[in-house]
Amino acid sequence: MSASGSITDVPGIRVGHVTDRVGLTGCTVVLCDAPAVGGVTLRGWANAVHGLEFLDPRHIVPGVDGALLAGGSAYGLEAVWGVMRFLEGRGTGFRAGPTVVPHVPAAILFDLNVGDMHARPTREMGYAAAANATPAAPGEGSVGAGTGATVGKLPSQLDRFLIKRLCRFDFAQVRVQYCYIRKYQPASVGIAHTAQEHGSAFVIGQGSIDAR
């Protein structure tokens, strides 16, 4: 199989989207077939994240089972519970007595001023995005968490229209940036999510990551 240049070129990585074309929001889930080592960096003063403690190397759980990116500002963090329910139903997570506890860090971006401000990713959308996750090259552009992503917020109604129609920048290029990676065995991969307003970012990976 030829490489597509996407994160799913790495064996064991799957990506799923759910897109709300009416409300202009959505969420994206990255799942790992085996627990992945994570790291995090926070920028700015309006971060909205979940599960940062899962990325601390001192944490008793050595890896994460996936990651969630969502629109909806802090409301979008609700979607992580759907991802966890999906993973729990498949026995994926850290074994804790009679059950498992999936570890899924999450970060959001602000899209409430694009589309319907009352449309936010829900736990049902998180579950559906996890269920949609496949090893195929993921959709890029205004899909999933990038549906309502914009760069530059201008005040007038005309500018808002132009942002909606013309400036919903490519999710893969603006909102997700691949780390520089040295070729280790097993293969390594990095994915970092940044949001202009919230400034949050996290990295997940398999193997060793050399990010510069």
Long-range contacts (C-beta under 8 A, 24 or more apart in sequence): 4-137, 6-137, 6-138, 6-140, 6-172, 7-138, 7-178, 7-189, 7-191, 8-134, 8-135, 8-136, 8-137, 8-138, 9-189, 10-187, 10-188, 10-189, 10-206, 11-135, 11-187, 12-206, 13-135, 13-189, 13-206, 14-133, 14-134, 14-135, 15-133, 15-134, 15-138, 16-128, 16-129, 16-130, 16-131, 16-132, 16-133, 16-134, 16-138, 16-144, 17-129, 17-132, 17-138, 17-139, 17-143, 17-144, 17-145, 18-121, 18-125, 18-126, 18-128, 18-129, 18-132, 18-144, 19-142, 19-143, 19-144, 19-147, 20-115, 20-119, 20-121, 20-125, 20-147, 21-147, 22-115, 22-116, 22-119, 23-115, 23-116, 23-118, 23-119, 23-120, 24-111, 24-114, 24-115, 24-116, 24-119, 24-147, 24-148, 24-164, 25-70, 25-71, 25-72, 25-76, 25-111, 25-114, 25-115, 25-116, 25-119, 25-120, 25-121, 25-147, 25-148, 26-70, 26-71, 26-121, 26-125, 26-143, 26-144, 26-145, 26-146, 26-147, 26-148, 27-68, 27-69, 27-70, 27-71, 27-76, 27-79, 27-121, 27-125, 27-126, 27-129, 27-144, 27-145, 28-68, 28-69, 28-70, 28-129, 28-138, 28-143, 28-144, 28-145, 28-146, 28-171, 29-66, 29-67, 29-68, 29-69, 29-83, 29-126, 29-129, 29-130, 29-132, 29-133, 30-66, 30-67, 30-68, 30-69, 30-133, 30-191, 30-204, 31-65, 31-66, 31-87, 31-130, 31-133, 32-63, 32-64, 32-65, 32-66, 32-204, 32-206, 34-63, 34-206, 35-61, 35-62, 35-63, 35-64, 35-65, 35-103, 36-63, 36-64, 36-65, 36-204, 36-205, 36-206, 37-62, 37-63, 37-204, 37-205, 37-206, 37-209, 38-63, 38-64, 38-67, 38-105, 38-202, 38-203, 38-204, 38-205, 39-202, 39-203, 39-204, 39-205, 39-209, 40-105, 40-201, 40-202, 40-203, 41-201, 41-202, 41-203, 42-199, 42-200, 42-201, 43-194, 43-199, 43-200, 43-201, 44-197, 44-198, 44-199, 44-200, 45-199, 46-110, 46-197, 46-198, 46-199, 47-107, 47-198, 47-199, 47-200, 48-73, 48-74, 48-76, 48-77, 48-107, 48-108, 48-198, 48-200, 49-77, 49-105, 49-106, 49-107, 49-108, 49-200, 49-202, 50-77, 50-80, 50-104, 50-105, 50-106, 50-107, 51-80, 51-103, 51-104, 51-105, 51-106, 52-105, 52-202, 54-103, 54-104, 54-105, 55-105, 55-202, 61-94, 61-103, 63-103, 64-103, 64-104, 64-105, 64-204, 65-92, 65-93, 65-102, 65-103, 65-104, 66-102, 66-104, 66-130, 67-104, 67-105, 67-106, 67-191, 67-202, 67-204, 68-104, 68-105, 68-106, 68-107, 68-126, 68-129, 69-106, 69-107, 69-108, 69-109, 69-144, 69-145, 69-175, 69-176, 69-193, 70-106, 70-107, 70-108, 70-109, 70-121, 70-126, 70-145, 71-108, 71-109, 71-110, 71-111, 71-120, 71-121, 71-145, 71-147, 71-148, 71-149, 72-108, 72-111, 72-112, 72-119, 72-120, 72-121, 73-108, 73-109, 73-110, 73-111, 73-112, 73-120, 73-198, 74-108, 75-120, 75-121, 76-108, 76-120, 76-121, 77-106, 77-108, 78-120, 78-121, 78-122, 78-123, 78-126, 79-106, 79-121, 79-122, 79-123, 79-125, 79-126, 79-129, 80-104, 80-106, 80-123, 80-126, 81-123, 81-126, 82-122, 82-123, 82-124, 82-125, 82-126, 82-127, 82-128, 82-129, 82-130, 83-126, 83-127, 83-129, 83-130, 85-123, 85-127, 86-126, 86-127, 86-130, 86-131, 87-130, 105-202, 105-204, 107-193, 107-195, 107-198, 107-200, 107-201, 107-202, 108-145, 108-195, 108-198, 108-200, 109-145, 109-148, 109-149, 109-175, 109-193, 109-195, 109-196, 109-197, 109-198, 110-195, 110-196, 110-197, 110-198, 111-147, 111-148, 111-149, 111-150, 113-153, 113-160, 114-148, 114-150, 114-160, 114-163, 114-164, 114-168, 115-148, 115-164, 121-145, 140-170, 140-171, 140-172, 141-170, 141-171, 141-172, 142-168, 142-171, 143-171, 144-171, 145-171, 145-175, 145-193, 146-170, 146-171, 146-172, 146-174, 146-175, 146-176, 149-174, 149-175, 151-196, 179-203, 179-205, 179-209, 179-210, 179-211, 179-212, 180-210, 180-211, 180-212, 181-209, 181-210, 181-211, 182-208, 182-210, 184-208
